[in-house]
Structures are given as structure tokens and as C-alpha cells.
């Protein structure tokens, strides 16, 4: 078999990068990040972190959340619904008490109007956090607890709770609805369910 020729002067796009799905956070990682943010009194980041874990939103939808999407005044709702940018379909998500308290604290701290973006940018040329800024924030979270930032990303945040729900319930249809996927096959691919379940079965089979 002839090897595929390579150009020594050509830099591979994926050289030094991890290709494929990003790793998931474990429960102990989630709590480690929360505790660090609480100790550091990072009001915005704590609200942002808890909200993205609960909402399972894509980065493009998360950064464009407005105060009115999750709260009435400074009272944060237990559920919210937003229109997804990618599919133009609504998706509903829960807001747990673990998230409502930090989110309410952030709203009281920032004192935004109901029509304002929940997470405004600190840069003058943008009204809200950009997906690039959000990605850098995620890098900071995982780095702070000793994880390799190249192995994690914004999709880590979107997939983490969805994967935990699937592993506990095996209810793929419920996870599809929570992620706002139009096709069940998309959810299967997104969670890597077939591979993970096959490995789990193999690990439980003694020869």
C-alpha cells in the first residue's frame, strides 16, 4: 500500500489539536468549578456557568439570552423557553434552584432592564458576550480546576447535563427535546450513545 504523500511545508489544520467530540465534565468537576467561582465571588461567571449547565443551549443562543427570557424583575423563573438560532425552533429548559439564586444575584448586581442582554459584553463594539469570549471563559473554568482546556469547550457545557440525564434515564426522546434536536439521529450522534453503550456492555461481559 502506498502511503499518502505529504508536503513537508504544509501545516495540517489539526496538528496538535484534539479532533472529535470534546470531553464531558464529571459531577466532581462541576462542583469544583462552582466552588471556585463562589469563593472568588465571580457573580457573573457563577450565573453563566450554572445557567449553561441547566439550559444545554448552544453558545450562540446562550450569549444572546435577555433578562426577560429567564426572569420577571429579579425573580428567576423555574422554566424558560427560547428560539434557537440554528433551527428557528423553540426549546424549553429547566432552571434549577442551584441556578436561580446565582442568576438572581447577577441580575440584582448588574441591574439591567428586562430587554437587555443577560450577559453584556465589556467591549464597546458588542452588546453581549461573543461566542469567542464565552469560549475563553470556558477555558478559564476548566484550567482553574486542573483540566486540559484543549480537551474541553463550549459543547462540553451543552452536552454535560444532557449526557448525565441520558445515563440515568436512558430516555433518548427526552434528551432530544431538551437539546432541541429535530431528529433523534442527531441526538444519538451528538451524545455518542451507540459507542458508549457498546463499551459499557462489553465491560460488563466476562469471558
C-alpha positions in Angstrom: 0.0 0.0 0.0 1.4 3.4 -1.0 1.5 6.0 1.8 -0.3 9.2 1.1 2.3 11.8 0.1 2.7 14.7 2.3 4.0 18.2 1.7 6.6 19.0 4.4 5.8 22.6 4.0 2.1 22.1 4.5 0.8 22.6 8.1 -2.0 20.2 8.9 -5.1 22.0 10.3 -5.4 19.6 13.1 -1.8 19.3 14.1 -1.6 19.5 17.9 -5.3 19.6 18.3 -7.8 17.0 19.6 -10.2 16.1 16.8 -13.7 14.8 17.6 -16.1 15.4 20.5 -15.0 17.4 23.5 -14.8 15.7 26.8 -17.6 15.9 29.4 -17.4 17.4 32.8 -17.9 14.9 35.7 -20.1 15.8 38.7 -17.0 16.5 40.8 -15.7 18.8 38.0 -19.0 20.8 38.0 -18.9 21.2 41.8 -15.2 22.1 41.7 -15.9 24.9 39.2 -18.9 26.2 41.2 -16.9 26.3 44.5 -14.0 28.2 42.9 -16.4 30.8 41.4 -18.2 31.1 44.7 -15.0 31.6 46.7 -13.8 34.1 44.1 -17.2 35.9 44.3 -17.4 35.9 40.5 -21.1 36.7 40.4 -21.5 36.8 36.6 -19.4 33.7 35.9 -21.3 31.6 38.5 -24.6 32.6 37.0 -23.3 31.9 33.5 -21.8 28.5 34.4 -24.9 27.3 36.2 -27.2 28.5 33.5 -25.4 26.9 30.7 -25.3 23.5 32.5 -29.1 23.7 33.1 -30.1 25.2 29.7 -28.0 23.0 27.5 -28.0 25.8 25.0 -25.6 26.3 22.1 -23.1 29.1 22.6 -24.8 31.3 20.0 -28.1 31.1 21.9 -26.6 31.4 25.4 -24.8 34.6 24.8 -27.9 36.2 23.4 -30.2 35.5 26.3 -32.0 38.5 27.5 -33.2 39.2 31.1 -36.8 38.7 30.1 -36.0 35.2 28.8 -35.4 33.9 32.3 -36.7 36.4 34.8 -39.5 38.7 35.9 -37.8 41.6 37.5 -35.1 40.0 39.6 -37.2 36.8 40.2 -35.8 34.0 38.1 -38.3 31.6 36.7 -38.1 27.8 37.1 -38.5 27.2 33.4 -37.7 29.2 30.2 -38.2 28.9 26.5 -36.1 30.5 23.8 -36.0 30.4 20.0 -32.9 28.6 18.7 -30.8 30.5 16.2 -29.7 27.3 14.3 -33.1 25.6 13.9 -35.5 28.5 14.4 -37.5 26.3 16.7 -38.3 26.9 20.3 -36.6 24.9 23.1 -37.6 24.8 26.7 -35.3 24.2 29.7 -35.4 24.0 33.4 -33.8 26.5 35.8 -33.0 24.7 39.0 -32.7 26.4 42.4 -29.0 25.8 42.2 -29.1 28.2 39.2 -31.9 30.6 40.1 -30.1 32.0 43.2 -26.8 33.0 41.3 -28.8 34.2 38.3 -31.0 36.4 40.6 -27.9 37.7 42.3 -26.3 38.6 39.0 -29.4 40.5 37.8 -29.6 42.5 41.1 -25.9 43.2 40.8 -25.9 44.3 37.1 -29.3 46.0 37.4 -30.2 45.5 33.7 -33.5 46.4 32.1 -35.8 43.4 31.1 -34.9 43.9 27.4 -31.2 44.0 28.0 -28.8 41.1 27.3 -28.3 38.9 30.4 -24.5 38.8 29.9 -23.4 42.1 28.3 -20.0 42.4 26.8 -17.4 44.5 28.4 -16.2 45.6 25.0 -17.7 48.6 23.3 -18.3 47.0 19.9 -20.7 44.3 21.2 -23.9 44.4 23.2 -23.4 40.9 24.6 -20.7 38.3 25.2 -19.4 36.9 21.9 -19.1 33.2 21.4 -15.3 33.7 21.3 -15.4 35.5 24.7 -17.5 32.7 26.1 -15.1 30.1 24.8 -12.2 31.8 26.6 -14.3 31.9 29.8 -14.9 28.1 29.5 -11.1 27.6 29.0 -10.5 29.5 32.2 -13.0 27.4 34.2 -11.5 24.1 33.2 -7.9 25.3 33.5 -8.6 26.5 37.1 -9.5 23.0 38.2 -6.5 21.4 36.6 -8.1 20.1 33.3 -6.6 20.4 29.9 -8.5 23.2 28.1 -7.8 21.7 24.7 -10.0 18.7 25.7 -13.0 20.8 26.7 -15.0 23.5 25.0 -18.4 25.2 24.8 -20.0 22.0 23.5 -18.8 20.3 26.7 -21.1 22.7 28.6 -24.0 21.9 26.3 -23.6 18.1 26.4 -22.7 17.6 30.1 -26.2 17.6 31.7 -27.8 16.0 28.7 -25.4 13.1 28.9 -26.0 12.7 32.6 -29.8 12.7 32.1 -29.4 10.0 29.4 -27.2 7.8 31.5 -29.6 8.0 34.4 -32.8 7.5 32.4 -31.9 6.0 29.0 -34.7 8.2 27.7 -33.3 9.4 24.4 -36.5 11.1 23.3 -36.5 13.3 26.4 -32.9 14.3 25.8 -33.7 15.1 22.2 -36.4 17.5 23.3 -34.1 19.1 25.9 -31.4 19.7 23.3 -33.9 21.0 20.8 -32.8 18.5 18.1 -35.2 18.0 15.2 -34.1 14.4 14.6 -33.4 11.6 17.0 -30.4 10.6 15.0 -28.8 13.9 15.7 -29.1 13.3 19.4 -27.6 9.8 19.1 -24.6 11.2 17.2 -24.2 14.2 19.5 -24.1 12.1 22.7 -22.0 9.3 21.1 -24.5 7.0 22.7 -24.0 3.9 20.5 -20.3 3.8 21.1 -20.6 4.4 24.9 -23.4 1.9 25.3 -21.5 -0.8 23.4 -18.4 -0.2 25.5 -20.5 -0.4 28.7 -22.0 -3.7 27.6 -18.5 -5.0 26.7 -17.1 -4.0 30.1 -19.9 -5.9 31.9 -19.4 -9.1 29.8 -16.9 -11.5 31.4 -15.2 -14.1 29.3 
